[in-house]
Amino acid sequence: MTSIPLPLNFGITGEEWRYRDGRTSFPDPIILNRATELDRVLFSQDDDFLVEATRRQQEKINFSGVIYAHKLRVSVGDCIRGLEIIAKAAYPEELVN
């Protein structure tokens, strides 16, 4: 078994959010804030997260990181393989901001 420096849970599941207050959707900034609180990198195929990440970079607001894949250009299998490589090779400090 290999040691993995990053948690494989790259984001927050809908179930985790619903459990807290019954809501099923949240604004992107709240999701990214929560991922940062949990020291998780957020994976998304929603380009709105790129907008939020760019805003935070420009305003020098720290966040744990966003990994983005275009939903029409990258297959689910390729996403999983890519995330596995990142999880095994990257350290959290390499992915922040």
C-alpha positions as CSV (number, residue, x, y, z in Angstrom):
1,M,0.0,0.0,0.0
2,T,1.3,3.4,-0.9
3,S,1.4,6.5,1.3
4,I,-0.8,9.3,-0.1
5,P,0.0,12.8,1.1
6,L,-3.4,14.2,0.1
7,P,-6.8,13.0,1.2
8,L,-8.6,11.3,-1.6
9,N,-11.8,13.2,-0.7
10,F,-11.2,16.2,-3.0
11,G,-14.4,17.9,-2.3
12,I,-17.6,17.9,-0.3
13,T,-20.4,15.6,-1.1
14,G,-23.9,16.7,-1.4
15,E,-24.9,14.3,1.4
16,E,-22.5,16.1,3.8
17,W,-24.2,19.4,3.0
18,R,-27.8,18.0,3.2
19,Y,-27.0,16.4,6.5
20,R,-26.3,19.8,8.1
21,D,-29.3,21.9,7.1
22,G,-31.4,20.2,4.4
23,R,-30.2,22.4,1.5
24,T,-29.0,20.7,-1.7
25,S,-27.1,23.6,-3.2
26,F,-24.7,26.3,-2.1
27,P,-23.0,29.2,-3.7
28,D,-19.5,28.5,-5.0
29,P,-17.7,30.7,-2.4
30,I,-19.3,28.8,0.5
31,I,-18.3,25.4,-1.0
32,L,-14.7,26.6,-1.6
33,N,-14.6,28.1,2.0
34,R,-15.8,24.8,3.4
35,A,-13.3,22.8,1.4
36,T,-10.6,25.1,2.7
37,E,-11.7,24.7,6.3
38,L,-11.4,20.9,5.8
39,D,-8.0,21.3,4.1
40,R,-9.5,19.7,0.9
41,V,-8.7,20.5,-2.7
42,L,-11.9,21.0,-4.6
43,F,-12.4,19.1,-7.9
44,S,-15.0,20.5,-10.2
45,Q,-16.1,20.5,-13.8
46,D,-18.0,23.8,-13.2
47,D,-16.1,26.7,-14.7
48,D,-17.6,29.1,-12.2
49,F,-15.1,27.7,-9.7
50,L,-12.3,29.0,-12.0
51,V,-13.9,32.4,-11.7
52,E,-14.0,32.2,-7.9
53,A,-10.4,30.8,-7.7
54,T,-9.2,33.6,-10.0
55,R,-11.0,36.2,-7.8
56,R,-9.4,34.8,-4.7
57,Q,-6.0,34.8,-6.3
58,Q,-6.3,38.4,-7.4
59,E,-7.6,39.5,-4.0
60,K,-4.9,37.4,-2.2
61,I,-7.5,35.3,-0.4
62,N,-6.1,31.9,0.6
63,F,-7.9,28.7,-0.4
64,S,-7.0,25.1,-0.5
65,G,-7.0,24.7,-4.3
66,V,-9.2,23.9,-7.2
67,I,-8.7,21.2,-9.8
68,Y,-10.7,21.7,-12.9
69,A,-11.5,19.5,-15.8
70,H,-13.8,20.6,-18.7
71,K,-16.8,18.2,-18.7
72,L,-16.9,17.9,-22.5
73,R,-13.1,17.5,-23.1
74,V,-12.1,15.1,-20.3
75,S,-13.7,11.7,-19.7
76,V,-14.7,10.5,-16.3
77,G,-12.0,7.8,-16.5
78,D,-9.3,10.4,-17.4
79,C,-10.4,12.6,-14.5
80,I,-10.2,9.7,-12.0
81,R,-6.7,8.7,-13.3
82,G,-5.5,12.3,-13.2
83,L,-6.9,12.8,-9.6
84,E,-5.2,9.6,-8.5
85,I,-1.8,10.8,-9.9
86,I,-2.3,14.2,-8.1
87,A,-3.3,12.5,-4.9
88,K,-0.2,10.3,-5.0
89,A,2.3,12.9,-6.2
90,A,1.2,16.3,-4.9
91,Y,1.5,17.8,-1.4
92,P,-1.3,20.1,-0.2
93,E,1.0,23.2,-0.2
94,E,1.6,22.7,-3.9
95,L,-2.1,23.0,-4.7
96,V,-3.1,26.0,-2.5
97,N,-4.2,29.3,-4.2
